[in-house]
Amino acid sequence: MTSKFPANTPESAKRGPPVENPCISFWQQTARAFPHLQSNKDTPLHSTSPYIVIGSGIAGGLLTYELIQAGIPGEDIIILEAREAASGASSRNAGHVRPDAFRGFETYAKHHGKEQALKILANERLVLEKVDQFVREHNVPCDFHYTTTFDCCMTAEFAEHEKRNFEAFRAAGGDVSHVEFYQGEEAARKTGIASVLEAYEWPAGSSHPAKLAQWLLNSVIEKGVRLYTFCPVTQVTPSSSEESDNDSQGTQLWDVHTPRGLITTPKVIYCTNAFTGYLLPQLAPHIVPHRGQAHALIPVPGLTGPNLLKSTYSLRYALSHFYSIIQRQSDGTIVLGVSLPNPTLPSDVRLGVRTIDDTSPDEAVKDDALSYFKRFFPELDFDKSAHGEGLSHFWSGIVGLTSDEVPFLGPVEGKKGQFVCAGFNGHGMARIFTCAPGVAKLIAGKSWAETDLPECFLFSEERMMKLGLAQAV
């Protein structure tokens, strides 16, 4: 298979632990008071632990929370984080909790068949309900806003793509009762975007993702979990400990290596998303790190007070050319995300390049995003904005894209006691709240059927063989 990496991309930029000096996102800027941000940064490591969770984002935090709910003592669990707490994609995304209602149907069906495609989309709809329920039940202060979202078709070509997927999904038995369709003047009036051709609307949400991740971490730490920040895992190997046994109990112990020493454990859970291939080489071709970018804007008067955008947006010119918008209801800040890769940008602009480098965002990407944002709202005079209005911050983050568009979940075959929950395709907030609890059930000894997850999410030898054959073609 020919590599899709740019020829001049160094190997170290494509695979490795998270870089040491990342930029700080808007979400991180506004959550610096978290008391566990640098938890156990200089504390000596325990030498053993019954459970090791690698990664302290929403996936790692929620999976740990679910293990405790299943009866595992918090004191038996250690979370290892390469940088500060929740410093990865969970704290760097665009703030959406946005299920796909139908648009991905043909793509999912191509990879996994129509039955699985229906299950994937039904699962995303369920995740929104799970997040809403969880936040309300626990009163999580993460600015969660249950609302609707608009898929805005900005070109005739993309409108046709949406229509084809909508009809195919419905014909296959997919539920579209929650989707509203608008076109022409009605679409412009409903969305507030004059240049939109057609629009679809369905339930969605937005949140402060860093605060959600931090709440989960705080909750499990209060129950005895130990979080070690600035403790990157460099490899996981069969244990050389004298206590390691593959005897009558069939226990396999693993050595989790870090620059601060190693921890021996019978259970390793990879909640490492884009960085998973560094520790599980068999997944390196199939969970690939890509750099994304988002922007925080202080609105001009036309988007303040009663004029705040109540819904979230995906404004699409093509499948790989779109812009996302949320406006925070608590303070009015607008978060503007961009697609990766973006075909309107010069080929040397490195948004979307396969890299683990999130040290800085790109100026050309920022300029492109802001120019399109002005097109969406031409009636607002951004050029006469007051000091303090307009762009306040922009940042990069690393997402993990998978070869077949869905996560890898479950036990690692051939490595007893190891599990993975990773590969969310920049769509984690529409998946993690069923995926992480599902993997927790598997760790607790339950069957895949009891997870209620689509079968195609399972990390299996059969799936790996299928992907290998597809890449060889």
Number of C-alpha atoms within 10 A of each C-alpha: 8 6 7 8 13 11 7 6 12 11 10 11 16 21 22 20 23 22 14 14 11 18 18 19 26 23 19 19 12 12 16 12 9 16 11 19 20 16 18 15 17 12 10 10 17 12 12 18 16 17 23 25 24 25 29 31 27 29 31 29 26 26 29 31 23 20 22 20 13 14 9 16 14 20 16 15 23 25 24 23 28 24 24 18 27 29 25 28 25 27 27 26 29 30 27 26 28 26 24 20 24 25 19 19 27 19 15 22 16 11 18 19 14 20 14 19 25 22 18 26 24 19 21 24 20 16 22 23 15 16 22 16 12 13 15 12 9 9 9 15 13 17 17 24 21 18 15 17 27 26 24 29 26 19 17 14 12 18 21 13 16 23 15 16 17 21 14 17 24 16 10 13 11 21 15 14 8 9 16 12 13 19 17 13 15 15 23 18 13 14 24 13 19 17 18 27 20 26 28 20 22 21 22 25 24 25 22 24 27 31 25 24 24 25 20 22 28 17 16 22 22 10 14 15 21 22 27 27 25 21 23 21 23 15 14 18 13 15 19 12 11 6 10 17 14 10 8 6 7 9 14 19 26 26 22 23 17 18 10 14 14 20 20 26 22 20 21 28 26 23 26 28 31 32 29 28 24 20 19 15 12 13 19 18 14 23 30 27 30 25 23 28 27 27 25 23 19 20 21 17 16 14 17 16 11 9 10 19 19 17 22 28 26 21 24 21 18 18 14 13 15 23 21 22 25 26 26 22 18 9 12 19 21 23 24 25 25 25 22 19 19 21 12 9 13 10 10 8 14 21 23 18 23 22 25 25 26 23 14 15 22 15 11 14 24 20 11 14 21 17 11 14 17 14 13 16 16 13 10 16 12 17 8 9 14 10 6 11 14 18 17 14 17 23 22 24 29 28 30 27 23 23 18 21 19 23 28 26 25 26 21 21 12 8 15 16 19 23 24 25 29 31 31 24 22 23 22 26 26 26 26 24 23 23 29 28 22 25 27 25 20 19 21 14 9 13 13 16 11 10 18 13 20 20 15 21 21 21 21 16 12 10 16 14 11 14 16 15 10 13 12 9 6
